[in-house]
Amino acid sequence: MNKERVLTYLNYLLILLCGLGAFYLATNVVLFSSHPGDNFKLWQTLIIVPIVLGLFAALIIINIKRKLYKPNYVIIGLLSLLFIVNLISILAYENSTPYAFTSANGEFNYFLEVAFNAEQRVTYIFSFLGVMLGSLLLLDIIHQVCDLKTVIKCVCFIVLVFALVAIIYGYVKFGKDRYFLLYKNLTHGELYHASISSFFETKNEYAVVLFIALLSGLYLHHYYRKWFYLIASLYAFINIVHTLSKQMILLGAVVLIAYLICIFFTTYHKHKKLNIITISIVGGLFVGLLVAWFVYLGAAHKLQAFMENIYYTKGSDTMQTRFFIWNKVMVILNMNNWGRGIGHILFGNILHEMNLMDVTSGEATARYSAHNAYLQYIGEGGILLLLAELMVLGWSIYFGIRYFKQDKEQSVLSLVVITGYMLVMIIESASIGIAFTLDYSIITLMSVVPLIELGRKNNKIFLGKKTV
């Protein structure tokens, strides 16, 4: 095996280790211990940080020497600025900051002060360093130092295997009765008792993993043109339905349909007759089943009950619950600094304490996130972090539209996913672009990064000089 091949394999290994290390640090959750949900202690952070920095240093130095990586100082400067601002916010936070708020039902007034010690603050600072390193890997390094398609293919296969394990575990854990319960209770309040979460803490987390599996199947079909990858995506979608995560069901359906329409047109001249037959059968079957379902609901006088059950009956994730949370977010932001935010993890912990104190807020109790990614970005890093996030997504959309003809199917997938998530971000703390967690970093890798690579290849100033 020659030296160049060894360096190539080493590159992929370092990318994997850098990605896992950065987002493990960013999550600030121990995982591998007798208490896996605990946050890092300072001594654990001080062990992890040098390892992660060493991995990044090795990856960057090797590829600079191989003349594959040209640092983009715009991106590096932006991420460095975000890190410095977050560091200032965390260090400047005053433990005596008072939070006065009214309970969700309007009957009680609460007063709260949340204190953080020096050890916690240091771990939160390094946790945000993990976010910035992960963003650097995704936005600047990965698409320069290796073949991006190969990376995405490998990730897709890993995701599909992981998702299959999760699905099988769900079958074993919940049994067939739980799955059939969904169809028995489509018009009743017990519908949400049929949701499947597999081995994840919540059904929404499981739904995101299945959505990534759906994307993985579509990407593998895009690369290999094998029909069974579409079946894998459809199977993932069926299991998303059983999570009863409304956002992921809707987004998954839109992405799946958009991709099928796209390949219909992009392959029309090669397979004109086959495409027409296929779209007629699939489209006819879908419309027929949909019409039949609503005709049945109307005839059985259950249509209103069905709609109310989807949008009003469930108490844990309704818009009302989100309003309770958003009101508390406003209190936190108004007592601190909108420009630079409260600080990574500090913001979520303060919100968590407020939700715990307010016993009238129902399912909002114990929540750490703002359930609105835009507010989450402001809370974590201020308007500056939000603007950086919008810049990343905005440039990605621009490149996808500007260079659409160069890779139509990739552009459609990316643009639909990005646009869809920008809508989901209104009611969920889903952080694609500048990602806070591994799952959303994978979605970023599949949607945002390919468009950034497209922009880099076309010598856009924002992404630095064109590389060969």
Rosetta blueprint (number, residue, H / E / L):
1 M L
2 N L
3 K H
4 E H
5 R H
6 V H
7 L H
8 T H
9 Y H
10 L H
11 N H
12 Y H
13 L H
14 L H
15 I H
16 L H
17 L H
18 C H
19 G H
20 L H
21 G H
22 A H
23 F H
24 Y H
25 L H
26 A H
27 T H
28 N L
29 V E
30 V L
31 L L
32 F L
33 S L
34 S L
35 H L
36 P L
37 G L
38 D L
39 N E
40 F L
41 K L
42 L H
43 W H
44 Q H
45 T H
46 L H
47 I H
48 I H
49 V H
50 P H
51 I H
52 V H
53 L H
54 G H
55 L H
56 F H
57 A H
58 A H
59 L H
60 I H
61 I H
62 I H
63 N H
64 I H
65 K H
66 R L
67 K L
68 L L
69 Y L
70 K L
71 P L
72 N L
73 Y H
74 V H
75 I H
76 I H
77 G H
78 L H
79 L H
80 S H
81 L H
82 L H
83 F H
84 I H
85 V H
86 N H
87 L H
88 I H
89 S H
90 I H
91 L H
92 A H
93 Y L
94 E L
95 N L
96 S L
97 T L
98 P E
99 Y E
100 A E
101 F E
102 T E
103 S L
104 A L
105 N L
106 G L
107 E L
108 F L
109 N E
110 Y E
111 F E
112 L E
113 E E
114 V L
115 A L
116 F L
117 N L
118 A H
119 E H
120 Q H
121 R H
122 V H
123 T H
124 Y H
125 I H
126 F H
127 S H
128 F H
129 L H
130 G H
131 V H
132 M H
133 L H
134 G H
135 S H
136 L H
137 L H
138 L H
139 L H
140 D H
141 I H
142 I H
143 H H
144 Q H
145 V H
146 C L
147 D L
148 L H
149 K H
150 T H
151 V H
152 I H
153 K H
154 C H
155 V H
156 C H
157 F H
158 I H
159 V H
160 L H
161 V H
162 F H
163 A H
164 L H
165 V H
166 A H
167 I H
168 I H
169 Y H
170 G H
171 Y H
172 V H
173 K H
174 F H
175 G H
176 K H
177 D H
178 R H
179 Y H
180 F H
181 L H
182 L H
183 Y H
184 K H
185 N L
186 L L
187 T L
188 H L
189 G H
190 E H
191 L H
192 Y H
193 H H
194 A H
195 S L
196 I L
197 S L
198 S L
199 F L
200 F L
201 E L
202 T L
203 K H
204 N H
205 E H
206 Y H
207 A H
208 V H
209 V H
210 L H
211 F H
212 I H
213 A H
214 L H
215 L H
216 S H
217 G H
218 L H
219 Y H
220 L H
221 H H
222 H H
223 Y H
224 Y H
225 R L
226 K L
227 W H
228 F H
229 Y H
230 L H
231 I H
232 A H
233 S H
234 L H
235 Y H
236 A H
237 F H
238 I H
239 N H
240 I H
241 V H
242 H H
243 T H
244 L L
245 S L
246 K H
247 Q H
248 M H
249 I H
250 L H
251 L H
252 G H
253 A H
254 V H
255 V H
256 L H
257 I H
258 A H
259 Y H
260 L H
261 I H
262 C H
263 I H
264 F H
265 F H
266 T H
267 T L
268 Y L
269 H L
270 K L
271 H L
272 K H
273 K H
274 L H
275 N H
276 I H
277 I H
278 T H
279 I H
280 S H
281 I H
282 V H
283 G H
284 G H
285 L H
286 F H
287 V H
288 G H
289 L H
290 L H
291 V H
292 A H
293 W H
294 F H
295 V H
296 Y H
297 L H
298 G H
299 A H
300 A L
301 H L
302 K L
303 L H
304 Q H
305 A H
306 F H
307 M H
308 E H
309 N H
310 I H
311 Y H
312 Y H
313 T H
314 K L
315 G L
316 S L
317 D L
318 T L
319 M H
320 Q H
321 T H
322 R H
323 F H
324 F H
325 I H
326 W H
327 N H
328 K H
329 V H
330 M H
331 V H
332 I H
333 L H
334 N H
335 M L
336 N L
337 N L
338 W L
339 G L
340 R L
341 G L
342 I L
343 G L
344 H L
345 I L
346 L H
347 F H
348 G H
349 N H
350 I H
351 L H
352 H H
353 E H
354 M H
355 N H
356 L H
357 M H
358 D L
359 V L
360 T L
361 S L
362 G H
363 E H
364 A H
365 T L
366 A L
367 R L
368 Y L
369 S L
370 A L
371 H L
372 N L
373 A H
374 Y H
375 L H
376 Q H
377 Y H
378 I H
379 G H
380 E H
381 G H
382 G H
383 I H
384 L H
385 L H
386 L H
387 L H
388 A H
389 E H
390 L H
391 M H
392 V H
393 L H
394 G H
395 W H
396 S H
397 I H
398 Y H
399 F H
400 G H
401 I H
402 R H
403 Y L
404 F H
405 K H
406 Q H
407 D L
408 K H
409 E H
410 Q H
411 S H
412 V H
413 L H
414 S H
415 L H
416 V H
417 V H
418 I H
419 T H
420 G H
421 Y H
422 M H
423 L H
424 V H
425 M L
426 I L
427 I L
428 E L
429 S L
430 A L
431 S L
432 I L
433 G L
434 I L
435 A L
436 F L
437 T L
438 L H
439 D H
440 Y H
441 S H
442 I H
443 I H
444 T H
445 L H
446 M H
447 S H
448 V H
449 V H
450 P H
451 L H
452 I H
453 E H
454 L H
455 G H
456 R H
457 K H
458 N L
459 N L
460 K L
461 I H
462 F H
463 L H
464 G L
465 K L
466 K L
467 T L
468 V L
